[in-house]
Amino acid sequence: MSARESLLEVDNLKVEFHTDDGVVYAVDGVSYSIRPGTTLGIVGESGSGKSVSALTTLGLTRGKRTRVSGRILFEGRDLLTLPDDELREIRGDDIAMIFQDPLSSLHPFYKVGYQLMEAVLMHRSVSKAAARDRAIDLLELVGIPDPHRRVDSYPHEFSGGMRQRAMIAMALANEPKLLIADEPTTALDVTVQAQILALLEDLQQRLGMAVIIITHDLGVVAEIADEIAVMYAGRIIEHASSERIFATPQHPYTWGLLKSIPRLDTPRSEDLVPISGRPPSLINRPSGCHFHPRCPYVRDGHKRVDPKLEPVPGEFGHEVACLLPAPLRKQIWQGLQAGRTPDELRRLVDDKPAPEAVAAAQPADEAGA
Amino acid sequence: MTPAGKPLVEVRNLVKHFPITRGVIRQKKVGAVKAVDDVTFDVISGETLGIVGETGCGKSTTARLIVRLLEATSGEVRFEGEDITKKKGAELKALRREMQMIFQDPYSSLNPRKTIGSIIAEPYAIHGLEKGEGARKKRVQDLMDMVGLNPEHYNRYPHEFSGGQRQRIGVARALALEPKLLVADEPVSALDVSIQAQVLNMLRRLQADLGLTVIFIAHDLSVVRHMCDRVAVMYIGKIVELAPGESLYGFPRHPYTGALLSAVPVPDPVGAHRKRELLTGDVPSPANPPSACRFHTRCPKAQHICSETEPPLVDKGGGTVAACHYPLTREEADSRLPAALTAAAP
């Protein structure tokens, strides 16, 4: 599990967009790594920076008004400093991406088969006939019926689910080592979503590729991710194995996400517990912990101190960026699980002034300001 | 089933076919998209009826037919016992006071050039109610307060509000005329997860406080379970199952309902590894639906008879009506559901 074994290593990635309204801190110091053959789920709401961090991996956010810093190591090479032409060789070959909306990512004028052949010919010196055969194989691989005929169809002749399959086929054209899937099932119906997720899982097992799946749907990541990173306002605020995130979540935002969705496996009478307020602007981020204006368990110090992603005591590989002491977090989560409301549990935070937290807050003040 | 209580809306053999035409000047009808094809159900006064189904199953068309935003090809919609499909002019306008709608997209359903105050007051202007300036403003501010908006934001424009707040504005506008029936067409699909819960809780509270009758349309089965007393499942223009929430989610009888429930991802990596029943292929086109039972092309239980004789919607016990020759057995249903659901089944 050392860093050497990881296929992709993102280290302190920062992406800033300089706009007329100010600097958008879209990604702010994100680090993660992914080993071959595993799946990382990145979860967050709109504007949490989850897509930007993935797009940057492929150099798709490069531009005059974008500042990027940190490192993205792919098999030891830093993708951030790679020249455009070398990056183009990796893109679509070793690292491939599928996007949310399959209709707007396929060219409407060209046949699906031609677009698949293009992906092959771009990176392989093979004949057109061989590329066409490959295109047919790929369509078959992703479960499109009658691929010999379908290879000559236009995108509009495909249904939504088939288009997403075609997009996956295109991404798999060169057997990538890493597949980045940005909301791959959001535009699809549940039964089709289940088909696509099963397909992704099956292909991953057969081809041994690593997958980064970006989504807002906790149900989707629970189904297929090995590890989950929760993002909020451009940062990873909690990172753990999929089992841990759902069994012992540590961050109040993660609790909020888990408690605010209606689920099939909880009693219907249970009220939803919404997260108050709305996601912050990435131009004017709140001071201290970025979640503090929406956090039910906020203490005064949290408005000044910026929490770091730190290991959770006693839980290997579980990291969280929260200023509440770990035993208190455990107590609150147990309370929430027992059906108590955040308002009731808020008392736990007030009752104990926790001098160590206040003391720890003092020296860090300047850093947070 | 015969639910207790008086029906507010009775839908009888409702049909909507959209013609497919060819030619520019003499438009020749070459076929029809059978969006809604012979649908019959009641909406009981004070209940929340959910309609679920995948894209193109006719759930939104059904809702639009009920509020007369579309004209039915045939069939009847009775509101408080009266057929409303033929109403015109002043009668129709009076009817519109009784039934209001909230839409999916809070961005395109509000006029960007009007203030929130005038958007919510528009129903009063249209129907000539609350004529005094002060009284109208008071009413609008009360409504804003009721849906959790700050009444001081009366003079702001839609772009100053977030998605969740805009959806609240849509709800306030719909409630302005104190309708008896509220039709919500995918009211939370466009919202972020943390905001969805705020709007769902508000809708549930308002429904209880005001005694509204709600038709709630969504594709998200977990949201529908949370919101609705009874649920209708549609597939290519037909209702395939209609049941009280507990029955539908505890013991689905139609194989399509079973497949839908089995496909819902459950945010629990331990419980997620239940047996998955994957449907093959896509939903057939409503322009050319399969014969007899429309689900037979994708159904794991289909037999010869399913392509020959259309199964009627009949009582299957537990308050459930389903249209299926070979409904799911207890064991089959259990294998398709998350464990927690079958434990709670009646």
Contacts between the chains, C-beta under 8 A, distances in Angstrom:
chain1	res1	chain2	res2	distance
A	45	B	192	4.4
A	45	B	193	6.4
A	45	B	194	6.2
A	46	B	192	5.6
A	145	B	281	7.3
A	159	B	282	4.5
A	159	B	283	7.8
A	160	B	55	7.3
A	161	B	282	5.5
A	162	B	282	6.8
A	189	B	54	3.9
A	189	B	55	5.5
A	189	B	219	6.5
A	189	B	283	7.6
A	190	B	54	7.2
A	190	B	219	7.0
A	190	B	220	8.0
A	190	B	221	6.9
A	190	B	260	6.1
A	190	B	263	4.4
A	190	B	264	5.8
A	191	B	54	6.5
A	191	B	259	6.0
A	191	B	260	6.5
A	191	B	263	4.7
A	191	B	278	7.7
A	191	B	279	4.8
A	192	B	54	7.8
A	192	B	282	7.1
A	193	B	263	6.7
A	193	B	265	7.5
A	194	B	262	7.5
A	194	B	263	3.7
A	194	B	265	7.7
A	194	B	276	6.6
A	194	B	278	5.8
A	194	B	279	8.0
A	195	B	278	5.7
A	195	B	279	7.3
A	197	B	265	7.4
A	198	B	276	6.7
A	198	B	278	5.9
A	216	B	192	7.0
A	216	B	193	5.8
A	217	B	193	7.9
A	217	B	265	6.8
A	218	B	193	7.9
A	218	B	267	4.0
A	219	B	264	7.0
A	219	B	265	3.1
A	219	B	266	5.8
A	219	B	267	4.7
A	220	B	265	5.2
A	221	B	267	8.0
A	222	B	265	6.5
A	222	B	266	6.7
A	222	B	267	4.7
A	222	B	268	5.9
A	222	B	269	4.7
A	222	B	272	5.3
A	223	B	265	4.9
A	223	B	266	8.0
A	223	B	269	7.8
A	223	B	272	5.3
A	242	B	269	4.5
A	243	B	269	5.3
A	243	B	270	6.7
A	246	B	267	6.4
A	246	B	268	5.6
A	246	B	269	5.7
A	246	B	270	7.6
A	247	B	270	7.7
A	256	B	194	6.1
A	257	B	193	6.1
A	257	B	194	6.7
A	258	B	267	6.8
A	260	B	193	6.1
A	260	B	194	5.6
A	260	B	196	6.9
A	260	B	197	3.7
A	261	B	193	5.9
A	261	B	196	7.4
A	261	B	197	7.2
A	261	B	222	7.0
A	261	B	267	6.9
A	262	B	197	8.0
A	262	B	200	7.1
A	262	B	222	4.4
A	262	B	223	5.3
A	262	B	225	6.5
A	262	B	226	3.5
A	262	B	227	7.9
A	263	B	222	5.5
A	263	B	266	6.4
A	263	B	267	6.2
A	264	B	221	6.9
A	264	B	222	5.3
A	264	B	225	6.5
A	264	B	249	6.9
A	264	B	261	7.0
A	264	B	264	5.6
A	264	B	266	5.9
A	264	B	337	7.7
A	264	B	338	5.4
A	264	B	340	7.6
A	264	B	341	5.8
A	265	B	266	5.4
A	265	B	268	6.4
A	265	B	271	6.2
A	265	B	338	4.3
A	265	B	339	7.3
A	265	B	340	3.8
A	265	B	341	6.3
A	266	B	340	6.8
A	267	B	344	6.7
A	268	B	225	6.0
A	268	B	226	6.2
A	268	B	245	6.8
A	268	B	246	7.8
A	271	B	201	6.8
A	272	B	197	4.0
A	272	B	200	5.9
A	272	B	201	5.6
A	272	B	226	7.0
A	273	B	197	6.9
A	274	B	194	6.6
A	274	B	195	7.5
A	274	B	196	7.9
A	274	B	197	3.6
A	274	B	198	4.2
A	274	B	201	6.1
A	275	B	194	3.9
A	275	B	197	7.5
A	276	B	198	7.7
A	278	B	162	4.9
A	278	B	164	6.7
A	278	B	192	7.9
A	278	B	194	7.7
A	278	B	195	6.5
A	279	B	192	7.0
A	279	B	194	7.5
